[in-house]
């Protein structure tokens, strides 16, 4: 999984029929690289997200028949800094 934050949103008025409804979000990873991921959750700019890539993303969307290489699977809340005693 990749952790990053959403820096942009793209809408496709034309796309192949098997791609699910949702936006294409540009995500900047912790390492500074950028990827475009499909977002079926409704995340917004500035949000911290978790992204899966490759066959994991494709499998979730239809067993590898959908040409998606990156999928947002979660929106992250603030990390807990509480220490257990």
PyMOL Python script that loads the backbone (N, CA, C, O; Angstrom):
from pymol import cmd

cmd.read_pdbstr("""\
ATOM      1  N   UNK A   1       0.838  -1.180   0.000  1.00  0.00           N
ATOM      2  CA  UNK A   1       0.000   0.000   0.000  1.00  0.00           C
ATOM      3  C   UNK A   1       0.881   1.242   0.000  1.00  0.00           C
ATOM      4  O   UNK A   1       2.014   1.227   0.482  1.00  0.00           O
ATOM      5  N   UNK A   2       0.340   2.294  -0.544  1.00  0.00           N
ATOM      6  CA  UNK A   2       1.042   3.570  -0.644  1.00  0.00           C
ATOM      7  C   UNK A   2       0.251   4.626   0.112  1.00  0.00           C
ATOM      8  O   UNK A   2      -0.968   4.722  -0.033  1.00  0.00           O
ATOM      9  N   UNK A   3       0.948   5.413   0.915  1.00  0.00           N
ATOM     10  CA  UNK A   3       0.313   6.522   1.616  1.00  0.00           C
ATOM     11  C   UNK A   3       0.638   7.809   0.875  1.00  0.00           C
ATOM     12  O   UNK A   3       1.769   8.010   0.433  1.00  0.00           O
ATOM     13  N   UNK A   4      -0.356   8.676   0.739  1.00  0.00           N
ATOM     14  CA  UNK A   4      -0.124   9.943   0.060  1.00  0.00           C
ATOM     15  C   UNK A   4      -1.240  10.920   0.346  1.00  0.00           C
ATOM     16  O   UNK A   4      -2.147  10.638   1.129  1.00  0.00           O
ATOM     17  N   UNK A   5      -1.165  12.078  -0.298  1.00  0.00           N
ATOM     18  CA  UNK A   5      -2.259  13.038  -0.138  1.00  0.00           C
ATOM     19  C   UNK A   5      -2.717  13.512  -1.519  1.00  0.00           C
ATOM     20  O   UNK A   5      -1.933  13.626  -2.461  1.00  0.00           O
ATOM     21  N   UNK A   6      -4.007  13.779  -1.591  1.00  0.00           N
ATOM     22  CA  UNK A   6      -4.644  14.158  -2.848  1.00  0.00           C
ATOM     23  C   UNK A   6      -4.272  15.606  -3.175  1.00  0.00           C
ATOM     24  O   UNK A   6      -4.446  16.506  -2.353  1.00  0.00           O
ATOM     25  N   UNK A   7      -3.754  15.813  -4.396  1.00  0.00           N
ATOM     26  CA  UNK A   7      -3.365  17.164  -4.801  1.00  0.00           C
ATOM     27  C   UNK A   7      -4.141  17.667  -6.011  1.00  0.00           C
ATOM     28  O   UNK A   7      -3.997  18.826  -6.401  1.00  0.00           O
ATOM     29  N   UNK A   8      -4.956  16.811  -6.604  1.00  0.00           N
ATOM     30  CA  UNK A   8      -5.723  17.245  -7.765  1.00  0.00           C
ATOM     31  C   UNK A   8      -6.829  16.264  -8.102  1.00  0.00           C
ATOM     32  O   UNK A   8      -6.804  15.110  -7.674  1.00  0.00           O
ATOM     33  N   UNK A   9      -7.799  16.731  -8.872  1.00  0.00           N
ATOM     34  CA  UNK A   9      -8.955  15.915  -9.252  1.00  0.00           C
ATOM     35  C   UNK A   9      -9.191  16.085 -10.751  1.00  0.00           C
ATOM     36  O   UNK A   9      -9.144  17.196 -11.281  1.00  0.00           O
ATOM     37  N   UNK A  10      -9.444  14.971 -11.417  1.00  0.00           N
ATOM     38  CA  UNK A  10      -9.703  14.975 -12.850  1.00  0.00           C
ATOM     39  C   UNK A  10     -10.986  14.213 -13.127  1.00  0.00           C
ATOM     40  O   UNK A  10     -11.226  13.157 -12.543  1.00  0.00           O
ATOM     41  N   UNK A  11     -11.792  14.738 -14.000  1.00  0.00           N
ATOM     42  CA  UNK A  11     -13.022  14.070 -14.416  1.00  0.00           C
ATOM     43  C   UNK A  11     -12.864  13.641 -15.860  1.00  0.00           C
ATOM     44  O   UNK A  11     -12.311  14.378 -16.676  1.00  0.00           O
ATOM     45  N   UNK A  12     -13.345  12.460 -16.172  1.00  0.00           N
ATOM     46  CA  UNK A  12     -13.308  11.956 -17.542  1.00  0.00           C
ATOM     47  C   UNK A  12     -14.737  11.849 -18.059  1.00  0.00           C
ATOM     48  O   UNK A  12     -15.520  11.033 -17.572  1.00  0.00           O
ATOM     49  N   UNK A  13     -15.067  12.659 -19.028  1.00  0.00           N
ATOM     50  CA  UNK A  13     -16.409  12.576 -19.593  1.00  0.00           C
ATOM     51  C   UNK A  13     -16.527  11.386 -20.543  1.00  0.00           C
ATOM     52  O   UNK A  13     -17.626  10.902 -20.815  1.00  0.00           O
ATOM     53  N   UNK A  14     -15.391  10.926 -21.037  1.00  0.00           N
ATOM     54  CA  UNK A  14     -15.370   9.736 -21.887  1.00  0.00           C
ATOM     55  C   UNK A  14     -14.377   8.754 -21.284  1.00  0.00           C
ATOM     56  O   UNK A  14     -13.222   9.094 -21.030  1.00  0.00           O
ATOM     57  N   UNK A  15     -14.846   7.527 -21.058  1.00  0.00           N
ATOM     58  CA  UNK A  15     -13.970   6.472 -20.557  1.00  0.00           C
ATOM     59  C   UNK A  15     -14.553   5.132 -20.957  1.00  0.00           C
ATOM     60  O   UNK A  15     -15.727   5.045 -21.314  1.00  0.00           O
ATOM     61  N   UNK A  16     -13.742   4.085 -20.899  1.00  0.00           N
ATOM     62  CA  UNK A  16     -14.246   2.777 -21.294  1.00  0.00           C
ATOM     63  C   UNK A  16     -15.327   2.331 -20.313  1.00  0.00           C
ATOM     64  O   UNK A  16     -15.338   2.751 -19.156  1.00  0.00           O
ATOM     65  N   UNK A  17     -16.215   1.494 -20.775  1.00  0.00           N
ATOM     66  CA  UNK A  17     -17.422   1.172 -20.034  1.00  0.00           C
ATOM     67  C   UNK A  17     -17.204   0.449 -18.707  1.00  0.00           C
ATOM     68  O   UNK A  17     -18.048   0.562 -17.819  1.00  0.00           O
ATOM     69  N   UNK A  18     -16.124  -0.277 -18.538  1.00  0.00           N
ATOM     70  CA  UNK A  18     -15.945  -1.072 -17.330  1.00  0.00           C
ATOM     71  C   UNK A  18     -15.296  -0.317 -16.169  1.00  0.00           C
ATOM     72  O   UNK A  18     -15.193  -0.857 -15.068  1.00  0.00           O
ATOM     73  N   UNK A  19     -14.862   0.908 -16.395  1.00  0.00           N
ATOM     74  CA  UNK A  19     -14.286   1.687 -15.296  1.00  0.00           C
ATOM     75  C   UNK A  19     -15.433   2.199 -14.441  1.00  0.00           C
ATOM     76  O   UNK A  19     -16.376   2.793 -14.964  1.00  0.00           O
ATOM     77  N   UNK A  20     -15.367   1.973 -13.106  1.00  0.00           N
ATOM     78  CA  UNK A  20     -16.468   2.389 -12.242  1.00  0.00           C
ATOM     79  C   UNK A  20     -16.593   3.903 -12.152  1.00  0.00           C
ATOM     80  O   UNK A  20     -15.659   4.637 -12.473  1.00  0.00           O
ATOM     81  N   UNK A  21     -17.755   4.356 -11.712  1.00  0.00           N
ATOM     82  CA  UNK A  21     -17.959   5.783 -11.514  1.00  0.00           C
ATOM     83  C   UNK A  21     -17.028   6.289 -10.426  1.00  0.00           C
ATOM     84  O   UNK A  21     -16.781   5.601  -9.436  1.00  0.00           O
ATOM     85  N   UNK A  22     -16.525   7.474 -10.613  1.00  0.00           N
ATOM     86  CA  UNK A  22     -15.626   8.068  -9.637  1.00  0.00           C
ATOM     87  C   UNK A  22     -14.675   9.020 -10.328  1.00  0.00           C
ATOM     88  O   UNK A  22     -14.627   9.098 -11.556  1.00  0.00           O
ATOM     89  N   UNK A  23     -13.930   9.733  -9.526  1.00  0.00           N
ATOM     90  CA  UNK A  23     -12.971  10.696 -10.057  1.00  0.00           C
ATOM     91  C   UNK A  23     -11.601  10.050 -10.179  1.00  0.00           C
ATOM     92  O   UNK A  23     -11.303   9.049  -9.527  1.00  0.00           O
ATOM     93  N   UNK A  24     -10.784  10.640 -11.021  1.00  0.00           N
ATOM     94  CA  UNK A  24      -9.378  10.288 -11.086  1.00  0.00           C
ATOM     95  C   UNK A  24      -8.652  11.331 -10.243  1.00  0.00           C
ATOM     96  O   UNK A  24      -8.691  12.520 -10.559  1.00  0.00           O
ATOM     97  N   UNK A  25      -7.992  10.893  -9.175  1.00  0.00           N
ATOM     98  CA  UNK A  25      -7.312  11.819  -8.289  1.00  0.00           C
ATOM     99  C   UNK A  25      -5.805  11.709  -8.458  1.00  0.00           C
ATOM    100  O   UNK A  25      -5.259  10.616  -8.610  1.00  0.00           O
ATOM    101  N   UNK A  26      -5.141  12.862  -8.430  1.00  0.00           N
ATOM    102  CA  UNK A  26      -3.689  12.872  -8.442  1.00  0.00           C
ATOM    103  C   UNK A  26      -3.229  12.815  -6.992  1.00  0.00           C
ATOM    104  O   UNK A  26      -3.627  13.641  -6.170  1.00  0.00           O
ATOM    105  N   UNK A  27      -2.392  11.837  -6.690  1.00  0.00           N
ATOM    106  CA  UNK A  27      -1.927  11.611  -5.325  1.00  0.00           C
ATOM    107  C   UNK A  27      -0.411  11.770  -5.288  1.00  0.00           C
ATOM    108  O   UNK A  27       0.311  11.162  -6.078  1.00  0.00           O
ATOM    109  N   UNK A  28       0.057  12.596  -4.359  1.00  0.00           N
ATOM    110  CA  UNK A  28       1.496  12.735  -4.149  1.00  0.00           C
ATOM    111  C   UNK A  28       1.873  11.803  -3.000  1.00  0.00           C
ATOM    112  O   UNK A  28       1.328  11.901  -1.901  1.00  0.00           O
ATOM    113  N   UNK A  29       2.812  10.900  -3.269  1.00  0.00           N
ATOM    114  CA  UNK A  29       3.203   9.915  -2.272  1.00  0.00           C
ATOM    115  C   UNK A  29       4.197  10.510  -1.288  1.00  0.00           C
ATOM    116  O   UNK A  29       4.722  11.603  -1.501  1.00  0.00           O
ATOM    117  N   UNK A  30       4.448   9.781  -0.209  1.00  0.00           N
ATOM    118  CA  UNK A  30       5.408  10.239   0.793  1.00  0.00           C
ATOM    119  C   UNK A  30       6.791  10.444   0.198  1.00  0.00           C
ATOM    120  O   UNK A  30       7.560  11.269   0.692  1.00  0.00           O
ATOM    121  N   UNK A  31       7.116   9.705  -0.854  1.00  0.00           N
ATOM    122  CA  UNK A  31       8.415   9.840  -1.505  1.00  0.00           C
ATOM    123  C   UNK A  31       8.483  10.984  -2.503  1.00  0.00           C
ATOM    124  O   UNK A  31       9.541  11.249  -3.072  1.00  0.00           O
ATOM    125  N   UNK A  32       7.359  11.665  -2.720  1.00  0.00           N
ATOM    126  CA  UNK A  32       7.334  12.809  -3.623  1.00  0.00           C
ATOM    127  C   UNK A  32       6.900  12.506  -5.046  1.00  0.00           C
ATOM    128  O   UNK A  32       6.739  13.425  -5.850  1.00  0.00           O
ATOM    129  N   UNK A  33       6.707  11.226  -5.373  1.00  0.00           N
ATOM    130  CA  UNK A  33       6.227  10.917  -6.722  1.00  0.00           C
ATOM    131  C   UNK A  33       4.723  11.138  -6.789  1.00  0.00           C
ATOM    132  O   UNK A  33       4.061  11.258  -5.757  1.00  0.00           O
ATOM    133  N   UNK A  34       4.190  11.190  -7.990  1.00  0.00           N
ATOM    134  CA  UNK A  34       2.764  11.426  -8.192  1.00  0.00           C
ATOM    135  C   UNK A  34       2.168  10.313  -9.024  1.00  0.00           C
ATOM    136  O   UNK A  34       2.778   9.833  -9.979  1.00  0.00           O
ATOM    137  N   UNK A  35       0.960   9.909  -8.645  1.00  0.00           N
ATOM    138  CA  UNK A  35       0.231   8.894  -9.395  1.00  0.00           C
ATOM    139  C   UNK A  35      -1.216   9.354  -9.550  1.00  0.00           C
ATOM    140  O   UNK A  35      -1.711  10.174  -8.776  1.00  0.00           O
ATOM    141  N   UNK A  36      -1.872   8.815 -10.551  1.00  0.00           N
ATOM    142  CA  UNK A  36      -3.304   9.042 -10.739  1.00  0.00           C
ATOM    143  C   UNK A  36      -4.002   7.764 -10.284  1.00  0.00           C
ATOM    144  O   UNK A  36      -3.665   6.672 -10.740  1.00  0.00           O
ATOM    145  N   UNK A  37      -4.979   7.903  -9.380  1.00  0.00           N
ATOM    146  CA  UNK A  37      -5.700   6.753  -8.844  1.00  0.00           C
ATOM    147  C   UNK A  37      -7.194   6.977  -8.995  1.00  0.00           C
ATOM    148  O   UNK A  37      -7.678   8.103  -8.885  1.00  0.00           O
ATOM    149  N   UNK A  38      -7.920   5.897  -9.247  1.00  0.00           N
ATOM    150  CA  UNK A  38      -9.376   6.001  -9.306  1.00  0.00           C
ATOM    151  C   UNK A  38      -9.898   6.066  -7.870  1.00  0.00           C
ATOM    152  O   UNK A  38      -9.422   5.355  -6.986  1.00  0.00           O
ATOM    153  N   UNK A  39     -10.879   6.927  -7.664  1.00  0.00           N
ATOM    154  CA  UNK A  39     -11.451   7.135  -6.329  1.00  0.00           C
ATOM    155  C   UNK A  39     -12.938   6.821  -6.360  1.00  0.00           C
ATOM    156  O   UNK A  39     -13.718   7.560  -6.960  1.00  0.00           O
ATOM    157  N   UNK A  40     -13.331   5.734  -5.722  1.00  0.00           N
ATOM    158  CA  UNK A  40     -14.747   5.376  -5.646  1.00  0.00           C
ATOM    159  C   UNK A  40     -15.333   5.757  -4.288  1.00  0.00           C
ATOM    160  O   UNK A  40     -16.505   5.488  -4.023  1.00  0.00           O
ATOM    161  N   UNK A  41     -14.519   6.387  -3.419  1.00  0.00           N
ATOM    162  CA  UNK A  41     -14.950   6.742  -2.067  1.00  0.00           C
ATOM    163  C   UNK A  41     -15.437   8.178  -1.927  1.00  0.00           C
ATOM    164  O   UNK A  41     -16.174   8.493  -0.993  1.00  0.00           O
ATOM    165  N   UNK A  42     -15.034   9.052  -2.846  1.00  0.00           N
ATOM    166  CA  UNK A  42     -15.406  10.458  -2.747  1.00  0.00           C
ATOM    167  C   UNK A  42     -14.427  11.295  -1.948  1.00  0.00           C
ATOM    168  O   UNK A  42     -14.836  12.233  -1.264  1.00  0.00           O
ATOM    169  N   UNK A  43     -13.155  10.978  -2.019  1.00  0.00           N
ATOM    170  CA  UNK A  43     -12.124  11.733  -1.293  1.00  0.00           C
ATOM    171  C   UNK A  43     -11.938  13.112  -1.929  1.00  0.00           C
ATOM    172  O   UNK A  43     -12.315  13.337  -3.079  1.00  0.00           O
ATOM    173  N   UNK A  44     -11.351  14.026  -1.158  1.00  0.00           N
ATOM    174  CA  UNK A  44     -11.169  15.383  -1.645  1.00  0.00           C
ATOM    175  C   UNK A  44      -9.719  15.828  -1.598  1.00  0.00           C
ATOM    176  O   UNK A  44      -8.862  15.157  -1.023  1.00  0.00           O
ATOM    177  N   UNK A  45      -9.461  16.971  -2.212  1.00  0.00           N
ATOM    178  CA  UNK A  45      -8.107  17.515  -2.229  1.00  0.00           C
ATOM    179  C   UNK A  45      -7.615  17.771  -0.817  1.00  0.00           C
ATOM    180  O   UNK A  45      -8.368  18.230   0.043  1.00  0.00           O
ATOM    181  N   UNK A  46      -6.342  17.471  -0.587  1.00  0.00           N
ATOM    182  CA  UNK A  46      -5.719  17.648   0.712  1.00  0.00           C
ATOM    183  C   UNK A  46      -5.880  16.460   1.645  1.00  0.00           C
ATOM    184  O   UNK A  46      -5.233  16.402   2.691  1.00  0.00           O
ATOM    185  N   UNK A  47      -6.735  15.514   1.279  1.00  0.00           N
ATOM    186  CA  UNK A  47      -6.988  14.359   2.128  1.00  0.00           C
ATOM    187  C   UNK A  47      -5.832  13.358   2.051  1.00  0.00           C
ATOM    188  O   UNK A  47      -5.254  13.139   0.986  1.00  0.00           O
ATOM    189  N   UNK A  48      -5.511  12.758   3.191  1.00  0.00           N
ATOM    190  CA  UNK A  48      -4.521  11.690   3.238  1.00  0.00           C
ATOM    191  C   UNK A  48      -5.225  10.392   2.865  1.00  0.00           C
ATOM    192  O   UNK A  48      -6.300  10.097   3.387  1.00  0.00           O
ATOM    193  N   UNK A  49      -4.622   9.610   1.959  1.00  0.00           N
ATOM    194  CA  UNK A  49      -5.267   8.404   1.465  1.00  0.00           C
ATOM    195  C   UNK A  49      -4.292   7.241   1.420  1.00  0.00           C
ATOM    196  O   UNK A  49      -3.075   7.424   1.449  1.00  0.00           O
ATOM    197  N   UNK A  50      -4.854   6.036   1.347  1.00  0.00           N
ATOM    198  CA  UNK A  50      -4.098   4.813   1.110  1.00  0.00           C
ATOM    199  C   UNK A  50      -4.457   4.326  -0.287  1.00  0.00           C
ATOM    200  O   UNK A  50      -5.627   4.310  -0.669  1.00  0.00           O
ATOM    201  N   UNK A  51      -3.441   3.930  -1.041  1.00  0.00           N
ATOM    202  CA  UNK A  51      -3.621   3.516  -2.424  1.00  0.00           C
ATOM    203  C   UNK A  51      -3.004   2.134  -2.612  1.00  0.00           C
ATOM    204  O   UNK A  51      -1.916   1.862  -2.104  1.00  0.00           O
ATOM    205  N   UNK A  52      -3.693   1.269  -3.334  1.00  0.00           N
ATOM    206  CA  UNK A  52      -3.097   0.010  -3.777  1.00  0.00           C
ATOM    207  C   UNK A  52      -2.878   0.105  -5.273  1.00  0.00           C
ATOM    208  O   UNK A  52      -3.599   0.813  -5.976  1.00  0.00           O
ATOM    209  N   UNK A  53      -1.882  -0.611  -5.749  1.00  0.00           N
ATOM    210  CA  UNK A  53      -1.538  -0.542  -7.167  1.00  0.00           C
ATOM    211  C   UNK A  53      -1.430  -1.934  -7.775  1.00  0.00           C
ATOM    212  O   UNK A  53      -1.436  -2.947  -7.075  1.00  0.00           O
ATOM    213  N   UNK A  54      -1.331  -1.951  -9.093  1.00  0.00           N
ATOM    214  CA  UNK A  54      -1.092  -3.187  -9.826  1.00  0.00           C
ATOM    215  C   UNK A  54      -2.253  -4.151  -9.789  1.00  0.00           C
ATOM    216  O   UNK A  54      -3.415  -3.748  -9.835  1.00  0.00           O
ATOM    217  N   UNK A  55      -1.926  -5.447  -9.703  1.00  0.00           N
ATOM    218  CA  UNK A  55      -2.954  -6.487  -9.782  1.00  0.00           C
ATOM    219  C   UNK A  55      -3.944  -6.422  -8.625  1.00  0.00           C
ATOM    220  O   UNK A  55      -5.089  -6.848  -8.776  1.00  0.00           O
ATOM    221  N   UNK A  56      -3.528  -5.900  -7.476  1.00  0.00           N
ATOM    222  CA  UNK A  56      -4.447  -5.767  -6.342  1.00  0.00           C
ATOM    223  C   UNK A  56      -5.572  -4.797  -6.669  1.00  0.00           C
ATOM    224  O   UNK A  56      -6.736  -5.069  -6.375  1.00  0.00           O
ATOM    225  N   UNK A  57      -5.230  -3.668  -7.276  1.00  0.00           N
ATOM    226  CA  UNK A  57      -6.249  -2.691  -7.668  1.00  0.00           C
ATOM    227  C   UNK A  57      -7.160  -3.259  -8.742  1.00  0.00           C
ATOM    228  O   UNK A  57      -8.381  -3.129  -8.657  1.00  0.00           O
ATOM    229  N   UNK A  58      -6.579  -3.882  -9.742  1.00  0.00           N
ATOM    230  CA  UNK A  58      -7.368  -4.435 -10.844  1.00  0.00           C
ATOM    231  C   UNK A  58      -8.283  -5.554 -10.368  1.00  0.00           C
ATOM    232  O   UNK A  58      -9.426  -5.651 -10.815  1.00  0.00           O
ATOM    233  N   UNK A  59      -7.791  -6.404  -9.460  1.00  0.00           N
ATOM    234  CA  UNK A  59      -8.587  -7.529  -8.978  1.00  0.00           C
ATOM    235  C   UNK A  59      -9.822  -7.057  -8.215  1.00  0.00           C
ATOM    236  O   UNK A  59     -10.898  -7.640  -8.354  1.00  0.00           O
ATOM    237  N   UNK A  60      -9.675  -6.016  -7.418  1.00  0.00           N
ATOM    238  CA  UNK A  60     -10.813  -5.524  -6.642  1.00  0.00           C
ATOM    239  C   UNK A  60     -11.904  -4.988  -7.560  1.00  0.00           C
ATOM    240  O   UNK A  60     -13.088  -5.042  -7.228  1.00  0.00           O
ATOM    241  N   UNK A  61     -11.499  -4.473  -8.712  1.00  0.00           N
ATOM    242  CA  UNK A  61     -12.462  -3.864  -9.628  1.00  0.00           C
ATOM    243  C   UNK A  61     -13.002  -4.814 -10.689  1.00  0.00           C
ATOM    244  O   UNK A  61     -13.771  -4.391 -11.553  1.00  0.00           O
ATOM    245  N   UNK A  62     -12.624  -6.066 -10.646  1.00  0.00           N
ATOM    246  CA  UNK A  62     -13.199  -6.983 -11.627  1.00  0.00           C
ATOM    247  C   UNK A  62     -12.283  -8.077 -12.109  1.00  0.00           C
ATOM    248  O   UNK A  62     -12.395  -8.507 -13.257  1.00  0.00           O
ATOM    249  N   UNK A  63     -11.406  -8.529 -11.294  1.00  0.00           N
ATOM    250  CA  UNK A  63     -10.589  -9.675 -11.659  1.00  0.00           C
ATOM    251  C   UNK A  63      -9.561  -9.420 -12.743  1.00  0.00           C
ATOM    252  O   UNK A  63      -9.234 -10.335 -13.499  1.00  0.00           O
ATOM    253  N   UNK A  64      -9.048  -8.224 -12.842  1.00  0.00           N
ATOM    254  CA  UNK A  64      -7.997  -7.944 -13.801  1.00  0.00           C
ATOM    255  C   UNK A  64      -8.482  -7.554 -15.181  1.00  0.00           C
ATOM    256  O   UNK A  64      -7.666  -7.333 -16.076  1.00  0.00           O
ATOM    257  N   UNK A  65      -9.775  -7.464 -15.378  1.00  0.00           N
ATOM    258  CA  UNK A  65     -10.314  -7.108 -16.698  1.00  0.00           C
ATOM    259  C   UNK A  65     -10.416  -5.601 -16.891  1.00  0.00           C
ATOM    260  O   UNK A  65     -10.669  -5.133 -18.001  1.00  0.00           O
ATOM    261  N   UNK A  66     -10.221  -4.838 -15.814  1.00  0.00           N
ATOM    262  CA  UNK A  66     -10.335  -3.389 -15.890  1.00  0.00           C
ATOM    263  C   UNK A  66      -8.935  -2.786 -15.843  1.00  0.00           C
ATOM    264  O   UNK A  66      -8.161  -3.108 -14.941  1.00  0.00           O
ATOM    265  N   UNK A  67      -8.597  -1.928 -16.785  1.00  0.00           N
ATOM    266  CA  UNK A  67      -7.237  -1.381 -16.855  1.00  0.00           C
ATOM    267  C   UNK A  67      -6.976  -0.257 -15.856  1.00  0.00           C
ATOM    268  O   UNK A  67      -6.695   0.878 -16.238  1.00  0.00           O
ATOM    269  N   UNK A  68      -7.076  -0.593 -14.575  1.00  0.00           N
ATOM    270  CA  UNK A  68      -6.806   0.366 -13.508  1.00  0.00           C
ATOM    271  C   UNK A  68      -5.551  -0.103 -12.791  1.00  0.00           C
ATOM    272  O   UNK A  68      -5.453  -1.266 -12.399  1.00  0.00           O
ATOM    273  N   UNK A  69      -4.595   0.796 -12.620  1.00  0.00           N
ATOM    274  CA  UNK A  69      -3.345   0.440 -11.970  1.00  0.00           C
ATOM    275  C   UNK A  69      -3.237   0.995 -10.556  1.00  0.00           C
ATOM    276  O   UNK A  69      -2.345   0.593  -9.809  1.00  0.00           O
ATOM    277  N   UNK A  70      -4.131   1.918 -10.168  1.00  0.00           N
ATOM    278  CA  UNK A  70      -4.076   2.490  -8.826  1.00  0.00           C
ATOM    279  C   UNK A  70      -5.496   2.777  -8.338  1.00  0.00           C
ATOM    280  O   UNK A  70      -6.307   3.357  -9.059  1.00  0.00           O
ATOM    281  N   UNK A  71      -5.783   2.363  -7.107  1.00  0.00           N
ATOM    282  CA  UNK A  71      -7.116   2.492  -6.526  1.00  0.00           C
ATOM    283  C   UNK A  71      -6.996   3.013  -5.100  1.00  0.00           C
ATOM    284  O   UNK A  71      -6.230   2.476  -4.301  1.00  0.00           O
ATOM    285  N   UNK A  72      -7.752   4.058  -4.783  1.00  0.00           N
ATOM    286  CA  UNK A  72      -7.784   4.570  -3.413  1.00  0.00           C
ATOM    287  C   UNK A  72      -8.691   3.657  -2.605  1.00  0.00           C
ATOM    288  O   UNK A  72      -9.854   3.457  -2.955  1.00  0.00           O
ATOM    289  N   UNK A  73      -8.145   3.096  -1.504  1.00  0.00           N
ATOM    290  CA  UNK A  73      -8.923   2.156  -0.699  1.00  0.00           C
ATOM    291  C   UNK A  73      -9.297   2.713   0.668  1.00  0.00           C
ATOM    292  O   UNK A  73     -10.060   2.081   1.399  1.00  0.00           O
ATOM    293  N   UNK A  74      -8.777   3.880   1.027  1.00  0.00           N
ATOM    294  CA  UNK A  74      -9.128   4.434   2.319  1.00  0.00           C
ATOM    295  C   UNK A  74      -8.691   5.876   2.477  1.00  0.00           C
ATOM    296  O   UNK A  74      -7.727   6.327   1.859  1.00  0.00           O
ATOM    297  N   UNK A  75      -9.419   6.586   3.316  1.00  0.00           N
ATOM    298  CA  UNK A  75      -9.087   7.951   3.690  1.00  0.00           C
ATOM    299  C   UNK A  75      -8.592   7.898   5.126  1.00  0.00           C
ATOM    300  O   UNK A  75      -9.279   7.372   6.001  1.00  0.00           O
ATOM    301  N   UNK A  76      -7.408   8.438   5.375  1.00  0.00           N
ATOM    302  CA  UNK A  76      -6.779   8.311   6.689  1.00  0.00           C
ATOM    303  C   UNK A  76      -7.168   9.435   7.629  1.00  0.00           C
ATOM    304  O   UNK A  76      -7.216  10.603   7.243  1.00  0.00           O
ATOM    305  N   UNK A  77      -7.442   9.063   8.865  1.00  0.00           N
ATOM    306  CA  UNK A  77      -7.662  10.035   9.926  1.00  0.00           C
ATOM    307  C   UNK A  77      -6.301  10.386  10.515  1.00  0.00           C
ATOM    308  O   UNK A  77      -5.284   9.819  10.115  1.00  0.00           O
ATOM    309  N   UNK A  78      -6.280  11.309  11.455  1.00  0.00           N
ATOM    310  CA  UNK A  78      -5.036  11.664  12.121  1.00  0.00           C
ATOM    311  C   UNK A  78      -4.507  10.456  12.883  1.00  0.00           C
ATOM    312  O   UNK A  78      -5.286   9.723  13.491  1.00  0.00           O
ATOM    313  N   UNK A  79      -3.188  10.236  12.860  1.00  0.00           N
ATOM    314  CA  UNK A  79      -2.628   9.102  13.607  1.00  0.00           C
ATOM    315  C   UNK A  79      -2.765   9.313  15.110  1.00  0.00           C
ATOM    316  O   UNK A  79      -2.715  10.440  15.603  1.00  0.00           O
ATOM    317  N   UNK A  80      -2.935   8.234  15.807  1.00  0.00           N
ATOM    318  CA  UNK A  80      -3.029   8.293  17.259  1.00  0.00           C
ATOM    319  C   UNK A  80      -1.624   8.277  17.848  1.00  0.00           C
ATOM    320  O   UNK A  80      -0.829   7.386  17.547  1.00  0.00           O
ATOM    321  N   UNK A  81      -1.322   9.258  18.684  1.00  0.00           N
ATOM    322  CA  UNK A  81      -0.013   9.314  19.331  1.00  0.00           C
ATOM    323  C   UNK A  81      -0.081   8.814  20.763  1.00  0.00           C
ATOM    324  O   UNK A  81       0.896   8.909  21.506  1.00  0.00           O
ATOM    325  N   UNK A  82      -1.220   8.287  21.147  1.00  0.00           N
ATOM    326  CA  UNK A  82      -1.373   7.795  22.518  1.00  0.00           C
ATOM    327  C   UNK A  82      -0.558   6.522  22.711  1.00  0.00           C
ATOM    328  O   UNK A  82      -0.645   5.589  21.912  1.00  0.00           O
ATOM    329  N   UNK A  83       0.229   6.494  23.773  1.00  0.00           N
ATOM    330  CA  UNK A  83       1.030   5.310  24.077  1.00  0.00           C
ATOM    331  C   UNK A  83       0.267   4.404  25.023  1.00  0.00           C
ATOM    332  O   UNK A  83      -0.402   4.861  25.950  1.00  0.00           O
ATOM    333  N   UNK A  84       0.381   3.108  24.766  1.00  0.00           N
ATOM    334  CA  UNK A  84      -0.263   2.125  25.657  1.00  0.00           C
ATOM    335  C   UNK A  84       0.626   1.918  26.867  1.00  0.00           C
ATOM    336  O   UNK A  84       1.853   1.914  26.769  1.00  0.00           O
ATOM    337  N   UNK A  85      -0.020   1.745  28.012  1.00  0.00           N
ATOM    338  CA  UNK A  85       0.744   1.507  29.252  1.00  0.00           C
ATOM    339  C   UNK A  85       0.805   0.044  29.568  1.00  0.00           C
ATOM    340  O   UNK A  85       1.404  -0.347  30.570  1.00  0.00           O
TER     341      UNK A  85
END
""", "prot")
cmd.dss("prot")
cmd.show_as("cartoon", "prot")
cmd.util.cbc("prot")
cmd.orient("prot")
